[in-house]
Structure formats: C-alpha cells, structure tokens
Amino acid sequence: MAGTEASRRVAEWLRDQYRSFGFETEIVSYSAWMPQPREIKLELTKPESKLLASPEQPIEGDKSTTDKRAVPGFNAYSPSGEVTVPVVYVNYGMADDYKQLAALGVNVEGKIVIVRYGQGYRGIKVKLAEEHKAAAVILYSDPQDDGAGAGATFPNGPWRPLSGIQRGSIIYTQIYPGDPLTPGVAATPAATRLAPADAPNLPHIPAMPINAQDAAVILGSLTGVQAPPSWQGGLPFAYHIGPGDSEAHMKLVMDYRQRPLYNVIAKLQGTDDSQLVILGNHHDAWVFGAADPGSGTASMLEAARALGALVKSGWKPRRTIVICQWDGEEEGLLGSTEWVEANLAELQAKAVAYINTDVGVTGPNFTASATPSLKEFVRDVTRDIHDPSSSRSVYDAWRDHIGHEHADMSGTGRRAPAMDTSGKVPLGGLGSGSDYSAFFDHAGIPSIDLGFSGPYGVYHSIYDDFYWMKHFGDPTFAYHAALAQALGTLALRLDEADILPFDYPAYALEIEHATTDVYVKTNQPDQDALEETLDAVAHLSASAHRASQALSAVSDSSVDPIKAAQINHALAAVEQALLAPEGLPGRPWFKHLIFAPGSHDGYAAAMIPGENDALDRNDSATLRREGDALTAALLRAAARLDDIARLARTAAPAQVPGAH
C-alpha cells in the first residue's frame, strides 16, 4: 500500500530489476498528504444491536487470504467522524437516484446513506451525498453487480464472495487528482501546501466500505417506501428505502500525515534524447493486487527485459524510452500526477506519447482507450499480435468479442464502447481512473491505455491474489505475455517511426461529431454563439487532411533527419493546442477542452466537457465562454497542422517529371 515501508521495498526491487535489464533507473520520491485507518467501527443500533464491519473471510487453499497484514476495508481520504443516525438506501447514489428520492419524498439530510458500488466512481457518490447533506456514507458491493448475480463466486469462480470488500479512494479526482495539498505543483519538500481544510478535493463526510453480508443486515432492517424495481439488488429480500426505525453507529478514526511516494523511473537512452516514448503503470496495491496492478507490472517488466535484450544485442533506440512504475495510484493518481507536475515543461517539449496499463490482465478480452489520433495505430499493432486462445490476431478476437459484449467487468466503471458501423473496432475515450490522467488531461500528451479484461469480481479485495489469477484470471499467463508484446510493440513502433503515426483526420471527425451533438442540444438563442465553433471544426478538418496528404509523400520516401524531427515534434504537440491555460470551469487542473472525466461519473470520458457541463447547468454565459475557448483551441490546432503540412512539403523530395 502506498505510503508504507513495504511500498519502498517494492520500489527498490523494481529499480534493481530495471537496472539488471540495462536501464538507467532511479527512485523519485514525493511527500503527499495521505491517511491510514486507525479505528473502524460500524454497528446496527436499531431495531436491534449488531456489530458490523466484519473482515473478509479466509479461503481454504488460498494462504494469502489468511495474511494478517492485510489492511481492513476503508476508503482513503475519508475524514474521521462519528455519527449515530438513521439509514437511507440510495441505490447507486448517482444524480438520477437523488432525483428519484426527491420524487418519492425521501430526504437524506442528516442520515447515513447506504450506496451500492457501480455506475460511477465512488468519490462521485460521496460528493453527491455530501451535497445532499447526508451525515455519512456506507458503500457496499451488491451480489447482483459483481457477485453471485454475475456468476460463480470465489473460490469457485471469479466473482466477489459475500464477504468481499471493495477498498478504494474517495478523493474528488474529478476536481483534481494527486496530492490534495499541492494542486498543480509537485509535492516536494519546498512546495507551498494548502491547509487540509482548504483542499477542494477532500471529502467532508465520513465514508466506509462494507461487504454484502453486512449490507444485508442494514438493508434488511429498512422499512418505509419499497425501492423501485430497478433498485432491487441481489440480496434475498425486497429492498426498502427506509429509514423506518433503523439506526446505525459509525466511527472512523483516520491517521493523516505526510507520507512518502516512491516512483521508479527507468530510461533507455536514445540517439535523439529530445523525443521521449513513455510507458507506465502503478506498483502500489490495496492488498496483494495480483490483477490490480501486478498483472500490468509483470507485463511491463517483461517488455522492458526484451527491450534491454535488444540493446545488449547492439540495437540503439532512436528516441529515449522511459518506463515508469508509479506509487500512490490507488489513493488518487498521486505518484504520476506529482511527476508530471514536476516535469511539465520537459514533457510538453519532448514526450511523443504515453502508454499506460493498470489492471493489465483479468481475462482474454483486449480493451483499449486512446486519443483519437492514435486509435488506428493501436488497431495496427493488435493485428500483428497473436491471440493466445485462437489462431487469430488479437485484433480479430477483439472485434468478435466487442460485437457481443461491452459491459463493465471490473467494477471500475470503465466500459468498452459498443461496436459501431464503420467496420473498425472502436476504442474508448480517455477519462480518468488511471495514471494517464495527468499526461493527457493536464499536460496534453497523446496517450493510450490498454489491457485484457474478463470476469473480475475481486477488485480491491484480499481475494485479488495469485491464487485468483492462477485459477481464473489468466491460468497459463499467456495473456500476460500478449500484453507484454503489445506494450513492447507499441513502444518500438513509436520509437522507430520515421514519421510518427498520428491520424489527425480521425481526430477531427470525432470532434466534429461531438461538437455537432452539443449544437443540437443547445437552445436557439445560444446556437448562434456556437456557429463559430462549427466553422473552426471545419477548418481543423481541412487542415488535418492537408497535413495527412503532405505527410503521405514524406512517409513513402527517405527524409532529412532534421526535418523529420521538426515534423515529429509538431505532430506530438498538436494535442497541446487543445488545452486551455485557464482550465475547465470549476476544475482548472483539467486543461483539455475535448476530453475530461465526466463531472457526474468520474471515470468515463466526457467529450467537449466545458460546454456539456454548462448545458447540464443551463448556464448560457459559461456555455458561450466555453464555446469561445474551444473555437480558439481548434484554430490553434488547425494552425499547427498547417505548419506540419508546410514542413512536410519542404521535406518531401521533388518529383521527377514522368517518374513512377
């Protein structure tokens, strides 16, 4: 777990591994404001007395589940607190659920709300409860969502047993991730820090997770209005909203202090150190973390070993390859955010792309999200990687699977997009929930996130261990090897490309669809103000096609290395043109005007976030300001693409008349 001595030992082991592969490796440390639990108490006090907050049960044959060092179930960044009040069931605790409660005449003010996991980030659930003046939050995993309602439960299957607890952070990453006391700057010893009471992303009401067994005791005690049919979960009784005569006592004592983060930064020096290909995943875990993040770490290490072997055989990277193992991801993307904030200027000047994996392998189904300019690149790479379960490529298996199913299998809220009509496998957009966030949302570095998914009910529990992986996640570790191949191939092709494989016509098309959607949803008085944005989109599309056409002539021929470097720097920097220096309204850390995590779900990508948030609030003034900011950004991006077209035309060799 981040902030512990054990995390330091993991970082030192990783450092030594990367050094043995031939990487120049260091541990970069930061100091972040982080909690650990000192006392956790929950009991039902009415209509009867029953002590709850029961621990996860050991599994016979799985020695790891008997380890007494496992941290009890808690929510990082919950404040300390003690309350004894009635309880109300609020389903998933999302915005629409509170609207339905209001329609039913149920008020949660001053009460504990019990909320089921799913449909969005747990920090959004706590923020909404806080806004509705609840006294505290209990989060639980309903069997219908990731337990027996989905299939056989551990140890007989991959899904969550009744005693399983989903730990997790509730820090408001939708406002900003990273150390809560140093937003926008690195958490170094010299940093100026906010007082904790002034940190906008810290919750103000206590919250804790429990297992389904304990939830059944609380939910079974509720009376009052019967829950709507869509709120009925997988426990064997009719759910009621409450409160009736129910009452619970919650006491949380959290130990907050400055705690160390240990990032491992490993480099293979390239011929051109002015361009960086960066890969990363986190090394901290809530308990054992076999899938989250151990599967990603194992695959990243194997890709690094292969790259190191290439160097030892005489190969020299064209660009510098940087592999990062982040600390503090689970608490709120702490390590990656602090490193990006510390190195922002260098990254924006040099970074070609960032490639992320996190829950690397939980099954055989490839999933990926990316900036639109790199989606076709990801498809191309998967066409050349063998799917371990068939004689086909990963791409073909991916296409077949996504045509049948695109449900969230992980409990993280990350969903694969449904198959579209283009014939190409669709990739998701980048929201938040993993370490690409600071690179993409804050720094404007083109990013990719990838892994292999499957039925995964043990997320953030003690059961996410080697036994689970060996029996259910990836028994032969073949998909770990496939992920290592994918990571290594993505890195090598970006490293070795004469001209980087960015597809800006595809990006422009996605922006066109998203801005048109905003325009259609906008009232007539405000539509006129968005006409300029639509004109800017058309300008961007034309510029993207001109640049693509000019680059096609360059990619088919030898090109002067100096001009190629200029073109590649310009290609990678187009993403940064889509940033707004002032950031998004109400959350200025998020700079990207095309993509951000949704304000109301916290994980999934929201396109055109500034305008869509203004539409949700019916805020015409902000809508017009955001329209102006977006128009300016699109024109900046178009101008950069026009510069790329000019560079490409001067770099391409002159055509000889009559030559073929």
Buried (B, 14 or more C-beta within 10 A) or exposed (E): BBBBEEBBEBBEEBBEBBBEBBBEBBBBBBBBBBBBBEEBBBBBBBEEEEEBBBEBBBBEEBEBBEEEEBBBBBBBBBBBBEBBBBBBBBBBBBBEBBEBBEEEEBEBEEBBBBBBBBBBBBBBBBBBBBEBEBBBBBBBBBBBBBBBBBEBBBBEBBBBBBBBBBBBBBBBBBBBBBBBBBBEBBBEEEBEBBEEEEBEBBBEBBBBBBBBBBBBBBBBBBEBBBBBEEBBBBBEEEBBBBBBEBBBBBBBEBEBEBBBBBBBBBBBBBEBEEBBBBBBBBBBBBBBBBBBBBBBBBBBBBBBBBBBEBBEEEEEBBBBBBBBBBBBBBBBBBBBBBBBBBBBEEBBBBBBBBBBBBBBBBBBBBBBBBBBBBBBBBBBBBEEBBBBEEEBBBBBBBBBBBEEEBEBBBBBBBBBBEBEEEEBBBBBBBBBBBBBBBBBBBBBBBBBBBBBBBBBBBBBBBBBBBBBBBBBBBEEBBBBBBBBBBBBBBBBBBBEBBBBBBBBBBBBBBBBEBBBBBBEEBEEEBBEBBEBBBEBBBBBBBBBBBBBEBBEBBBEEEBEEEBBBBBBBBBBBBBBBBBBEEBBBBBBBBBBBBBBBBBBBBBBBBBBBBBBBBBEEEBBEBBBBBBBBBBBBBBBBBBBBBBBBBBBBEBBEEEEEEEE
